[in-house]
Amino acid sequence: MNRKLWENLASLYGVHAFNYLIPLFTLPYLARVLGPEQWGALAFADAYARFVTLAIEYGFGLSATREIASIRHDPQARGRQLSGVFGAQLLLGAAALLITVILARYMPIFVSHRWLLPGAFFVAMGQGAAPMWYFQGIERVRLMGALWILGRLAGALALFLFVHSPGDGPLALFIQGIAPFLCVICGVLLAYRDTPFYWPSIASGWQALHSGGALFLFRAGGTLYSSLNVLLLGMFAPALVVAWFAGAEKIARAAVSAWGPINLVFYPRINQLMTTERKGAEHAARWSAWLMMAAGAGMGTVLFITAPLLIRLALGPGFEPAARVLRVMSILPPMIALSNMLGAQWMLALRLDKELNYIILGAGLVNLAGALTLGRWYQPIGMAVSLVIAEAFVVVGAFVFLKWRKLDPWSGSPTEVVL
């Protein structure tokens, strides 16, 4: 727990605080200006943007961070890694653009709200291509974090200045995409200040896609029970019902962000220690678990007790049914904290990518089944229950597997792991 670790933790907490607090501040304004139905359509577009972000990011926040952490003292290797990731993201961006053009013609909600789809794609490109993974890997996130915070503040101010009516939903999406897009440009320039430049190529892009494929499946499986539900609900429920579920989910996800920076800071440290000092890695993992569980339990308690008040303050009239949905979701923050520590931190540090993928994909399928049954029958409440069941599947699956293999960070097992 040295000074650099605390500095990175403070910087990432600043980034995450603004990532989630600014939307919470702008959410009441947008919900009231756009109205429940138009805001529901905006939430549907935002869910699509998260899927495109997943494709562009491709799990590099885990796989590339892990690689950069292991080669941080080799500038040439860092440059090749940057080139490969950027080449891969150019290929992914081209494929995502083609899919977006097709959806613009055939998905009903985007046909009736045509300009929401380009805005969603713009937001996703900025968020997915941000090279924060590089700065996390070398444990120098302070400057990049400051730029991200300034961009988020400018975007929030622009929302208040230019979005004034229900027809301004597409403009709101474009405004939200400007800050991430500018941060991509600044991040690339900062990364190449002390790293040799290599032109991205198709070959290096394919190599990066191949090396990050397992962790992309991990991200994709997680998305099956994080972002998919809003899209599925929009397929068989009106925009107003989508608004109730999406509003509660946004507040719950903001609460989950309380432990997000802890995860991001400890992840490269645990990976580095795993190659040199197994006991130190176990100690760091236990620290991370206690910190994230404390933050998650506190946030979950606050959500359950204050759900009606939070919905009234954050969303306003017309969103009252979302309070019951938020109370169901109040169990998510502590549960996600534990699943991330066991999975995204510890199992990935042990290079148990394949085993974790099985667990995550299993949870995604459980959520998909729940969404198509409970969600269709009970709509927003059913979707929330499906999310909770899927997250419980991850916690139980990861814990049972690690105990079975005697690899959990509490066992003190001398079992060696091939790295």
Secondary structure as GFF3:
##gff-version 3
##sequence-region A 1 419
A	DSSP	alpha_helix	3	57	.	.	.	ID=ss1
A	DSSP	alpha_helix	60	70	.	.	.	ID=ss2
A	DSSP	alpha_helix	75	106	.	.	.	ID=ss3
A	DSSP	alpha_helix	108	112	.	.	.	ID=ss4
A	DSSP	alpha_helix	116	129	.	.	.	ID=ss5
A	DSSP	alpha_helix	132	137	.	.	.	ID=ss6
A	DSSP	alpha_helix	142	162	.	.	.	ID=ss7
A	DSSP	three_ten_helix	166	168	.	.	.	ID=ss8
A	DSSP	alpha_helix	169	191	.	.	.	ID=ss9
A	DSSP	alpha_helix	202	211	.	.	.	ID=ss10
A	DSSP	alpha_helix	213	223	.	.	.	ID=ss11
A	DSSP	alpha_helix	228	236	.	.	.	ID=ss12
A	DSSP	alpha_helix	239	256	.	.	.	ID=ss13
A	DSSP	three_ten_helix	257	259	.	.	.	ID=ss14
A	DSSP	alpha_helix	260	274	.	.	.	ID=ss15
A	DSSP	alpha_helix	278	314	.	.	.	ID=ss16
A	DSSP	alpha_helix	322	329	.	.	.	ID=ss17
A	DSSP	alpha_helix	332	340	.	.	.	ID=ss18
A	DSSP	pi_helix	341	347	.	.	.	ID=ss19
A	DSSP	alpha_helix	348	349	.	.	.	ID=ss20
A	DSSP	alpha_helix	353	370	.	.	.	ID=ss21
A	DSSP	pi_helix	371	375	.	.	.	ID=ss22
A	DSSP	alpha_helix	376	378	.	.	.	ID=ss23
A	DSSP	alpha_helix	380	405	.	.	.	ID=ss24
###
